[in-house]
Amino acid sequence: MDTDIQRIQSVVEKEASFVERLTSELSGVIVGQKYLLDRLLMGILANGHILIEGVPGLAKTLSVRTLADAVQVRFQRIQFTPDLLPADLIGTQVYNPQKAEFFVKKGPVFANIILADEINRAPAKVQSALLEAMQERQVTIGEETYTLDEPFLVMATQNPIEQEGTYPLPEAQVDRFMLKLIIGYPDPSEERVIMDRNTSNEPVSVSKVISPDDIVRARRVVRDIYVDDKVKEYIVNVVFATREPGKYGLADLTDLIAFGASPRATIYLNLAAKAHAFLKGRGYVTPEDIKAIGADVLRHRILLTYEAEAEEVSADDIVRKVFDTVEVP
């Protein structure tokens, strides 16, 4: 077993050599937002989609566009609006009168990295159209099914649900996002740099660091990262503590949780922890990796009761208490 871990470690050290260069290149354009950049890399390495909630102006679009430029992949930003149609997203069949036949005009979803901006401003039909692409990595137009190119990553931003003109995302779709990120404002020193950089005449550009093939190869290495059986049990215990809190010494949470995390939480905790270990240059997962990404994987998979809302208890509060209580191997 030690020999296998050493082998994986050597492969990770070799394949993860681009991480520092890529992070440096992204940081040269994006000021602050290290948390967001790290999670973007984790998403693309673990093949998982990302949902971001935050106020406007926090460099969400710039971060995704910069990542796409550095990885040499195609990027598409789609502005979701109440009048958006599924065909505007995936494409449609168009009639050619000269040839008396239909041809397929592909939509913007046929790219490598998609920014679905303000996803909860679009109605359910459009959100459902995105669902097949996210889950199956394919799109059906008419009677034909088209496979999307790899890597494929959807990063969606959403407004707080209480804002006017928004549609709550279906729970099935929310569950398909590997991570949900809550991002905030930069600190004063970072904001000063942002101001200076955006009010000067010096353009900031990003260089190509890696190729899509490098990402696909790195994904295979991430899948091979070693997870000990005790760590796997820890993942399962954390997820089950959200479903049956009383069995894990969390009886006070029983009336606060309507539904616990789904089985996808178990899968994504494993994969995201592997990606986190890869970014740290390790060929094995530790409980600290699980804790580091736990809130991002779980916060949108725990449905709270009205009692929790009345007591102003958030999903993050629940996750924090679960990790504080469940025994660490």
Backbone torsions as a table, in degrees:
resi	resn	phi	psi	omega
1	MET	NA	-43.2	178.6
2	ASP	-60.1	-36.3	179.1
3	THR	-64.3	-40.8	178.8
4	ASP	-63.9	-41.8	179.9
5	ILE	-64.7	-40.9	178.2
6	GLN	-63.1	-39.1	178.7
7	ARG	-64.6	-46.2	179.3
8	ILE	-62.5	-40.0	-179.6
9	GLN	-60.9	-43.4	-179.8
10	SER	-65.7	-38.0	178.4
11	VAL	-66.8	-42.5	179.9
12	VAL	-62.5	-44.5	-179.8
13	GLU	-60.4	-35.5	179.3
14	LYS	-73.2	-49.3	-174.3
15	GLU	-75.5	-24.3	-178.0
16	ALA	-89.2	9.5	-178.6
17	SER	-63.8	-23.6	-178.8
18	PHE	-79.0	-15.6	-172.2
19	VAL	-60.0	-47.4	-178.4
20	GLU	-64.3	-41.3	179.0
21	ARG	-65.3	-42.4	-179.2
22	LEU	-67.0	-44.1	178.7
23	THR	-61.4	-41.2	179.0
24	SER	-63.9	-40.2	-179.9
25	GLU	-66.3	-42.3	179.6
26	LEU	-67.0	-41.1	-178.9
27	SER	-66.9	-22.8	177.0
28	GLY	-69.6	-19.5	179.3
29	VAL	-106.5	-43.3	-177.3
30	ILE	-95.3	122.6	178.4
31	VAL	-90.9	127.9	-177.9
32	GLY	69.7	-149.5	176.8
33	GLN	52.6	35.5	177.8
34	LYS	-60.3	-39.4	178.4
35	TYR	-58.4	-46.0	179.9
36	LEU	-64.4	-44.7	-178.3
37	LEU	-64.3	-41.9	178.4
38	ASP	-61.1	-43.1	-178.1
39	ARG	-70.6	-32.5	175.0
40	LEU	-62.6	-43.5	178.0
41	LEU	-64.6	-40.6	178.3
42	MET	-62.4	-41.5	-179.8
43	GLY	-62.3	-44.8	-177.2
44	ILE	-72.3	-29.5	178.8
45	LEU	-78.3	-33.9	-178.6
46	ALA	-94.4	2.1	177.9
47	ASN	61.2	44.1	-178.3
48	GLY	-128.5	145.4	-177.9
49	HIS	-83.5	160.0	-172.7
50	ILE	-129.6	134.9	175.3
51	LEU	-113.3	129.4	-176.8
52	ILE	-120.5	133.1	174.8
53	GLU	-119.0	127.3	-179.3
54	GLY	-179.5	166.4	-178.2
55	VAL	-74.6	161.9	178.9
56	PRO	-64.9	157.4	172.8
57	GLY	86.1	17.2	-177.1
58	LEU	-102.9	21.8	173.9
59	ALA	69.5	27.9	179.8
60	LYS	-66.1	-50.9	-180.0
61	THR	-63.2	-44.0	-179.2
62	LEU	-61.9	-39.0	-179.3
63	SER	-63.3	-45.7	-178.2
64	VAL	-69.2	-41.4	179.1
65	ARG	-63.7	-40.4	179.6
66	THR	-65.3	-41.6	177.1
67	LEU	-61.0	-43.3	179.7
68	ALA	-62.1	-40.4	178.8
69	ASP	-65.6	-40.1	-177.2
70	ALA	-72.0	-25.0	-177.8
71	VAL	-100.2	0.0	177.6
72	GLN	61.1	45.8	178.3
73	VAL	-123.1	165.6	-179.7
74	ARG	-80.5	135.5	-177.2
75	PHE	-120.3	139.0	176.0
76	GLN	-136.1	130.2	172.6
77	ARG	-103.6	127.3	-179.6
78	ILE	-117.9	118.4	178.3
79	GLN	-86.1	113.8	-179.9
80	PHE	-83.0	129.1	-178.9
81	THR	-134.7	162.0	-178.7
82	PRO	-60.5	-24.6	-178.4
83	ASP	-97.5	8.3	179.4
84	LEU	-68.6	140.7	179.2
85	LEU	-109.9	154.6	177.2
86	PRO	-54.6	-37.4	179.7
87	ALA	-64.2	-28.7	177.5
88	ASP	-67.0	-20.5	-176.8
89	LEU	-96.1	-52.7	-172.9
90	ILE	-98.2	-18.4	-177.3
91	GLY	108.7	179.8	-176.7
92	THR	-157.6	172.5	174.0
93	GLN	-90.8	131.5	-178.7
94	VAL	-117.7	137.2	-178.1
95	TYR	-86.2	130.5	175.9
96	ASN	-103.2	103.7	-176.3
97	PRO	-66.0	-27.5	-179.7
98	GLN	-67.8	-38.6	179.6
99	LYS	-99.3	-3.1	-179.7
100	ALA	53.5	46.3	179.1
101	GLU	-152.2	162.4	178.1
102	PHE	-93.3	146.0	171.0
103	PHE	-131.5	157.5	-176.1
104	VAL	-93.2	126.5	171.7
105	LYS	-105.2	109.6	-175.6
106	LYS	-72.8	146.8	-179.4
107	GLY	-90.5	-178.5	-176.1
108	PRO	-68.0	-11.8	179.3
109	VAL	-68.6	-14.7	178.8
110	PHE	-82.8	68.5	176.3
111	ALA	-142.9	178.5	-179.2
112	ASN	-88.7	-42.5	179.2
113	ILE	-123.6	121.7	-178.0
114	ILE	-110.7	129.7	170.2
115	LEU	-104.6	107.2	177.6
116	ALA	-91.8	93.8	-171.9
117	ASP	-81.5	129.6	-178.8
118	GLU	53.4	55.8	-173.5
119	ILE	-59.1	-31.4	-176.9
120	ASN	-84.5	14.5	170.7
121	ARG	-93.1	-9.6	-179.5
122	ALA	-95.5	150.5	180.0
123	PRO	-71.6	172.9	-171.5
124	ALA	-60.6	-35.5	-177.5
125	LYS	-62.3	-38.9	179.8
126	VAL	-71.3	-41.8	177.8
127	GLN	-62.1	-37.2	177.9
128	SER	-67.8	-34.3	178.6
129	ALA	-64.1	-33.6	178.4
130	LEU	-73.8	-22.9	-174.6
131	LEU	-61.7	-44.4	-179.0
132	GLU	-64.0	-41.6	179.7
133	ALA	-63.0	-41.2	-178.8
134	MET	-68.0	-44.2	-173.3
135	GLN	-84.6	-45.2	-172.4
136	GLU	-98.1	-9.5	-176.0
137	ARG	57.2	37.0	178.7
138	GLN	-152.2	161.3	-179.1
139	VAL	-134.0	136.7	178.0
140	THR	-107.8	122.4	176.6
141	ILE	-123.7	114.5	-174.3
142	GLY	66.4	-123.1	179.2
143	GLU	-102.9	2.4	-177.2
144	GLU	-104.5	141.8	176.3
145	THR	-112.9	131.2	-176.2
146	TYR	-117.7	128.2	178.2
147	THR	-81.0	135.4	179.5
148	LEU	-81.7	147.7	-179.1
149	ASP	-69.9	149.6	174.3
150	GLU	-99.9	147.7	-5.8
151	PRO	-74.1	153.7	178.6
152	PHE	-131.3	123.2	-177.3
153	LEU	-138.3	129.0	173.6
154	VAL	-105.0	122.2	171.8
155	MET	-114.3	116.8	-176.1
156	ALA	-111.6	140.9	172.4
157	THR	-110.1	149.4	178.2
158	GLN	-140.6	151.3	175.2
159	ASN	-84.5	157.1	172.3
160	PRO	-56.0	140.0	-173.4
161	ILE	-59.5	-29.2	-175.3
162	GLU	-73.4	-8.3	178.3
163	GLN	-70.0	149.6	-178.7
164	GLU	-69.8	142.0	175.8
165	GLY	81.4	24.8	178.1
166	THR	-117.6	152.9	178.9
167	TYR	-116.9	122.8	177.8
168	PRO	-57.8	135.0	178.8
169	LEU	-67.1	139.9	175.5
170	PRO	-59.0	141.9	-178.0
171	GLU	-58.5	-34.8	179.6
172	ALA	-63.4	-34.4	-179.7
173	GLN	-78.1	-40.8	178.2
174	VAL	-58.6	-38.4	-177.5
175	ASP	-66.4	-20.2	-178.3
176	ARG	-83.9	-7.0	172.2
177	PHE	-83.3	125.1	179.3
178	MET	-63.2	-44.4	-175.0
179	LEU	-127.2	143.7	168.0
180	LYS	-120.3	122.5	-175.4
181	LEU	-108.9	139.9	172.3
182	ILE	-113.3	113.0	-176.6
183	ILE	-115.1	149.7	-176.2
184	GLY	-122.6	-168.7	-176.7
185	TYR	-73.8	154.7	173.4
186	PRO	-71.8	163.8	176.9
187	ASP	-80.4	170.2	-174.7
188	PRO	-56.9	-41.2	-179.2
189	SER	-66.3	-39.4	177.7
190	GLU	-66.7	-39.3	-179.2
191	GLU	-66.0	-33.3	177.0
192	ARG	-63.9	-42.5	178.2
193	VAL	-64.8	-41.0	178.4
194	ILE	-60.1	-45.0	-179.6
195	MET	-62.3	-47.8	-178.5
196	ASP	-62.4	-42.0	-176.2
197	ARG	-68.1	-34.8	-175.8
198	ASN	-92.3	2.5	177.1
199	THR	-121.1	15.0	178.2
200	SER	-108.7	172.1	-179.4
201	ASN	-92.6	0.8	-177.2
202	GLU	-89.6	111.9	179.6
203	PRO	-72.1	145.6	177.9
204	VAL	-109.2	122.3	-178.3
205	SER	-119.3	164.2	179.9
206	VAL	-119.9	140.3	179.9
207	SER	-95.9	156.3	176.3
208	LYS	-72.4	126.5	-177.0
209	VAL	-106.8	-47.5	-178.8
210	ILE	-138.1	173.1	-179.1
211	SER	-112.0	165.8	175.5
212	PRO	-57.1	-35.0	178.5
213	ASP	-62.9	-36.1	176.9
214	ASP	-63.0	-39.7	179.2
215	ILE	-65.5	-45.7	179.6
216	VAL	-61.1	-40.5	178.8
217	ARG	-67.7	-39.9	178.5
218	ALA	-64.9	-34.7	177.7
219	ARG	-61.1	-39.0	178.7
220	ARG	-65.2	-38.2	178.2
221	VAL	-66.2	-41.3	178.8
222	VAL	-58.5	-41.7	179.4
223	ARG	-62.6	-28.9	-177.2
224	ASP	-84.6	-8.4	-178.3
225	ILE	-59.9	138.0	-171.8
226	TYR	-76.7	132.8	173.6
227	VAL	-124.2	116.5	-179.0
228	ASP	-66.7	152.8	179.9
229	ASP	-58.5	-35.8	179.7
230	LYS	-66.6	-35.3	177.6
231	VAL	-70.5	-37.5	176.6
232	LYS	-62.9	-41.3	177.5
233	GLU	-63.7	-36.9	178.1
234	TYR	-61.8	-43.3	177.7
235	ILE	-59.9	-47.9	-179.3
236	VAL	-62.3	-42.5	-179.8
237	ASN	-63.7	-39.6	178.8
238	VAL	-62.3	-45.7	-179.1
239	VAL	-66.4	-43.2	-179.1
240	PHE	-68.8	-24.9	177.3
241	ALA	-67.3	-22.1	175.9
242	THR	-82.6	-19.4	-179.7
243	ARG	-95.7	-39.9	-178.0
244	GLU	-129.4	66.3	-173.4
245	PRO	-58.9	-30.3	-178.5
246	GLY	-61.2	-32.0	-178.9
247	LYS	-75.4	-10.6	-177.4
248	TYR	-118.5	25.7	178.1
249	GLY	72.3	25.5	-178.3
250	LEU	-123.7	42.9	-175.9
251	ALA	-59.4	-27.3	-179.0
252	ASP	-70.2	-11.2	178.3
253	LEU	-93.3	-9.2	-173.9
254	THR	-57.0	-42.9	-177.3
255	ASP	-84.2	-0.8	-177.7
256	LEU	-102.3	-19.8	-176.6
257	ILE	-108.1	118.2	176.8
258	ALA	-78.9	-47.8	177.6
259	PHE	-139.3	136.0	178.2
260	GLY	-83.8	-175.5	-176.7
261	ALA	-68.4	147.8	-178.7
262	SER	-81.2	170.7	175.9
263	PRO	-58.5	-24.8	176.4
264	ARG	-62.0	-27.7	178.3
265	ALA	-62.5	-40.6	179.0
266	THR	-63.3	-45.2	-179.4
267	ILE	-63.9	-47.2	-174.6
268	TYR	-73.4	-30.1	173.9
269	LEU	-61.7	-41.3	178.7
270	ASN	-64.2	-51.9	-176.2
271	LEU	-67.0	-43.4	-179.3
272	ALA	-66.2	-35.5	177.1
273	ALA	-66.2	-37.9	176.0
274	LYS	-62.8	-43.6	179.0
275	ALA	-64.4	-37.9	178.1
276	HIS	-64.1	-42.2	177.6
277	ALA	-64.0	-40.2	179.1
278	PHE	-60.2	-44.0	179.9
279	LEU	-65.0	-26.2	177.3
280	LYS	-87.8	-1.0	178.6
281	GLY	78.1	23.7	179.8
282	ARG	-108.7	146.3	178.8
283	GLY	-97.2	13.4	-179.3
284	TYR	-146.6	155.1	-178.0
285	VAL	-99.7	138.2	175.3
286	THR	-114.0	163.4	175.5
287	PRO	-57.5	-27.5	178.9
288	GLU	-65.9	-32.0	175.1
289	ASP	-63.8	-40.9	179.3
290	ILE	-63.0	-45.1	-179.2
291	LYS	-65.9	-35.6	-176.6
292	ALA	-63.7	-35.9	-176.2
293	ILE	-109.5	2.7	-174.4
294	GLY	-57.2	-48.8	-177.8
295	ALA	-64.2	-38.2	-178.6
296	ASP	-65.7	-32.0	-179.2
297	VAL	-83.8	-31.3	-169.1
298	LEU	-100.6	-26.2	-168.2
299	ARG	-60.4	-30.8	-178.2
300	HIS	-96.1	4.2	-179.5
301	ARG	-109.1	-1.7	178.4
302	ILE	-106.3	116.9	178.2
303	LEU	-94.9	126.6	-175.3
304	LEU	-93.7	157.4	177.4
305	THR	-85.2	169.8	175.5
306	TYR	-63.2	-31.1	178.7
307	GLU	-63.1	-40.6	178.4
308	ALA	-63.9	-41.2	179.1
309	GLU	-66.1	-37.6	178.8
310	ALA	-65.5	-34.9	179.6
311	GLU	-88.8	4.2	179.0
312	GLU	57.0	41.4	174.7
313	VAL	-95.5	126.5	-178.7
314	SER	-97.4	166.9	176.1
315	ALA	-62.1	-34.7	177.7
316	ASP	-63.7	-36.4	176.7
317	ASP	-63.2	-41.0	178.7
318	ILE	-63.4	-48.2	-178.6
319	VAL	-60.6	-43.0	-179.9
320	ARG	-60.1	-42.5	-178.8
321	LYS	-69.4	-36.0	177.6
322	VAL	-61.9	-46.7	-179.0
323	PHE	-69.2	-28.7	177.3
324	ASP	-73.3	-22.4	-173.2
325	THR	-103.1	-41.9	-176.6
326	VAL	-64.5	132.5	-176.0
327	GLU	-64.8	132.4	179.9
328	VAL	-91.5	131.6	-179.0
329	PRO	-69.5	NA	NA
